[in-house]
Amino acid sequence: MRSDLIFGALTHVTNRYQLCQLASKATRKLHKPNTRLQDTTNEVLDRFKDTVPMDEAVEPVVEKVSLEERRAA
C-alpha cells in the first residue's frame, strides 16, 4: 500500500511537505511515457525508503559576510 511507502520514506525526510515536494519532482523526472503515473510515484517512494533523498551537500551553503564587506559595496 502507498501508506506503507510514505511512512517508510518519512524515516529519511521528517517534513511531510518537503517529502511531497521531493516526491513530485522525482516523479516528474523519472516518469516514462506509456506507464502509469501511480507506478512511478510508488517507485519513487520506495527509493526514498531505502536511501536519503536529500543529501547534506546539496543544500546551499550560506557564507557569513562581515559587516565591513557589506558596507564596501
C-alpha positions as a Markdown table, in Angstrom:
| # | Residue | x | y | z |
|---|---|---|---|---|
| 1 | Met | 0.0 | 0.0 | 0.0 |
| 2 | Arg | 1.1 | 3.5 | -0.6 |
| 3 | Ser | 0.7 | 4.5 | 3.1 |
| 4 | Asp | 3.4 | 2.0 | 3.9 |
| 5 | Leu | 5.7 | 3.5 | 1.3 |
| 6 | Ile | 5.0 | 7.0 | 2.7 |
| 7 | Phe | 5.8 | 6.0 | 6.3 |
| 8 | Gly | 8.9 | 4.3 | 5.1 |
| 9 | Ala | 10.0 | 7.4 | 3.2 |
| 10 | Leu | 9.3 | 9.6 | 6.3 |
| 11 | Thr | 12.2 | 7.9 | 8.1 |
| 12 | His | 14.6 | 9.9 | 6.0 |
| 13 | Val | 12.5 | 13.0 | 5.4 |
| 14 | Thr | 10.8 | 14.2 | 8.6 |
| 15 | Asn | 8.9 | 17.1 | 7.0 |
| 16 | Arg | 5.8 | 15.8 | 5.1 |
| 17 | Tyr | 5.5 | 18.9 | 3.0 |
| 18 | Gln | 9.1 | 18.5 | 1.9 |
| 19 | Leu | 8.5 | 14.8 | 1.2 |
| 20 | Cys | 5.6 | 15.8 | -1.1 |
| 21 | Gln | 7.8 | 18.3 | -3.0 |
| 22 | Leu | 10.7 | 15.9 | -3.4 |
| 23 | Ala | 8.4 | 13.1 | -4.5 |
| 24 | Ser | 6.6 | 15.2 | -7.1 |
| 25 | Lys | 9.9 | 16.5 | -8.6 |
| 26 | Ala | 11.4 | 13.0 | -8.7 |
| 27 | Thr | 8.2 | 11.5 | -10.2 |
| 28 | Arg | 8.3 | 14.1 | -13.0 |
| 29 | Lys | 11.9 | 13.3 | -13.8 |
| 30 | Leu | 11.6 | 9.5 | -13.6 |
| 31 | His | 8.3 | 9.1 | -15.3 |
| 32 | Lys | 8.4 | 7.2 | -18.6 |
| 33 | Pro | 5.8 | 7.5 | -21.3 |
| 34 | Asn | 3.2 | 4.7 | -21.6 |
| 35 | Thr | 3.5 | 3.9 | -17.9 |
| 36 | Arg | 1.1 | 4.6 | -15.1 |
| 37 | Leu | 1.9 | 7.7 | -13.0 |
| 38 | Gln | 0.9 | 5.8 | -9.9 |
| 39 | Asp | 3.5 | 3.2 | -10.5 |
| 40 | Thr | 6.2 | 5.8 | -11.0 |
| 41 | Thr | 5.2 | 7.5 | -7.7 |
| 42 | Asn | 5.3 | 4.2 | -5.9 |
| 43 | Glu | 8.8 | 3.5 | -7.3 |
| 44 | Val | 10.0 | 7.0 | -6.1 |
| 45 | Leu | 8.6 | 6.4 | -2.6 |
| 46 | Asp | 10.2 | 3.0 | -2.5 |
| 47 | Arg | 13.5 | 4.6 | -3.4 |
| 48 | Phe | 13.1 | 7.2 | -0.7 |
| 49 | Lys | 12.5 | 4.4 | 1.8 |
| 50 | Asp | 15.9 | 2.9 | 1.0 |
| 51 | Thr | 18.1 | 6.0 | 0.5 |
| 52 | Val | 18.3 | 9.6 | 1.8 |
| 53 | Pro | 16.7 | 11.7 | -1.0 |
| 54 | Met | 18.2 | 14.9 | 0.3 |
| 55 | Asp | 22.0 | 14.9 | 0.8 |
| 56 | Glu | 23.6 | 17.4 | 3.2 |
| 57 | Ala | 26.0 | 18.6 | 0.4 |
| 58 | Val | 23.1 | 19.6 | -1.9 |
| 59 | Glu | 21.8 | 22.2 | 0.4 |
| 60 | Pro | 23.2 | 25.7 | -0.4 |
| 61 | Val | 26.0 | 26.9 | 1.9 |
| 62 | Val | 25.3 | 30.4 | 3.3 |
| 63 | Glu | 28.6 | 32.3 | 3.7 |
| 64 | Lys | 28.8 | 34.8 | 6.5 |
| 65 | Val | 29.8 | 38.1 | 5.2 |
| 66 | Ser | 31.5 | 40.5 | 7.6 |
| 67 | Leu | 30.0 | 43.9 | 8.3 |
| 68 | Glu | 32.9 | 45.7 | 6.6 |
| 69 | Glu | 32.5 | 43.8 | 3.3 |
| 70 | Arg | 28.7 | 44.7 | 3.2 |
| 71 | Arg | 29.4 | 48.4 | 3.6 |
| 72 | Ala | 32.1 | 48.5 | 0.9 |
| 73 | Ala | 29.6 | 47.9 | -1.8 |
